[in-house]
Amino acid sequence: MARNIEAEMDELKAQLAALKTTLAQTTGDAISNAADTIAPKIRKASRALQSEAVAVRDVVRENPGATTGAVVAILAVSAMLAWLITDNSRPRWY
C-alpha cells in the first residue's frame, strides 16, 4: 500500500512537471506573439511622435514670440484654475 502511494506521488510529480513545462511554453508563445504584434505599432507611433515633435520645433523656431505668449497664457490659466480650485474658506496656518 505504501508503494502504491509512493508510485502515485511520483506519477503526480511527473504530471506536475509536464504541466509546468506546457504552461511555460504556452506563456512564452503568448508573450512572443504579443511582442510581434505590438512592436510594429510602437514603431509607427514613435515615427509619428517624432514627426510631430519636428513640426512643433519648426513652429517654435519660426514664432518665438507667439510661443512665449502661449506658454505665459497657459501658466496664467493654470494659476487661475489652481486659485479657484483651492478651498479659501479654511483658516490659514499663519
C-alpha positions in Angstrom: 0.0 0.0 0.0 2.8 2.4 0.8 4.4 1.6 -2.5 1.1 2.4 -4.3 1.0 5.8 -2.6 4.7 6.4 -3.5 4.1 5.4 -7.1 1.1 7.7 -7.3 3.1 10.5 -5.8 5.9 10.0 -8.3 3.3 9.9 -11.2 1.7 13.1 -9.9 5.1 14.8 -9.6 5.8 13.8 -13.2 2.4 15.2 -14.4 3.0 18.4 -12.5 6.4 18.8 -14.1 4.9 18.3 -17.5 2.1 20.8 -16.8 4.7 23.4 -15.7 6.6 22.8 -18.9 3.5 23.2 -21.0 2.5 26.3 -19.2 5.9 27.8 -19.6 5.9 27.1 -23.4 2.3 28.5 -23.8 3.2 31.6 -21.8 6.4 32.1 -23.8 4.5 31.8 -27.1 1.8 34.2 -26.0 4.4 36.8 -24.9 6.3 36.3 -28.2 3.1 36.8 -30.2 2.1 39.9 -28.2 5.6 41.4 -28.8 5.4 40.6 -32.5 2.0 42.3 -32.7 2.9 45.4 -30.6 6.3 46.1 -31.9 5.2 47.5 -35.3 2.6 49.6 -33.7 5.1 51.1 -31.3 7.5 51.8 -34.2 4.7 53.6 -36.1 3.7 55.6 -33.1 7.3 56.5 -32.4 7.7 57.8 -36.0 4.5 59.8 -35.8 5.5 61.3 -32.5 9.0 62.2 -33.9 7.5 63.9 -36.9 5.1 65.9 -34.7 8.0 66.9 -32.5 9.9 68.2 -35.5 6.8 70.1 -36.6 6.4 71.7 -33.2 10.1 72.6 -33.1 9.8 74.3 -36.5 6.8 76.3 -35.4 8.7 77.4 -32.2 11.7 78.4 -34.2 9.6 80.5 -36.7 7.4 82.1 -34.0 9.3 82.5 -30.7 7.2 85.4 -29.5 3.9 83.6 -30.1 5.3 80.5 -28.3 6.4 82.6 -25.3 2.9 84.2 -25.3 1.2 80.8 -25.4 3.3 79.5 -22.6 2.6 82.5 -20.4 -1.1 82.3 -21.2 -1.1 78.6 -20.2 0.7 79.3 -17.0 -1.8 82.1 -16.2 -4.8 80.0 -16.8 -3.3 77.2 -14.7 -2.6 79.5 -11.9 -6.2 80.9 -12.1 -7.7 77.4 -12.1 -5.5 76.4 -9.1 -6.6 79.5 -7.2 -10.3 78.8 -8.0 -10.0 75.1 -7.0 -8.3 75.7 -3.7 -10.5 76.0 -0.7 -10.2 79.5 0.6 -12.7 79.1 3.4 -10.4 77.1 5.8 -8.2 79.0 8.2 -4.6 79.6 7.2 -1.8 78.2 9.3 -0.1 81.7 9.6 
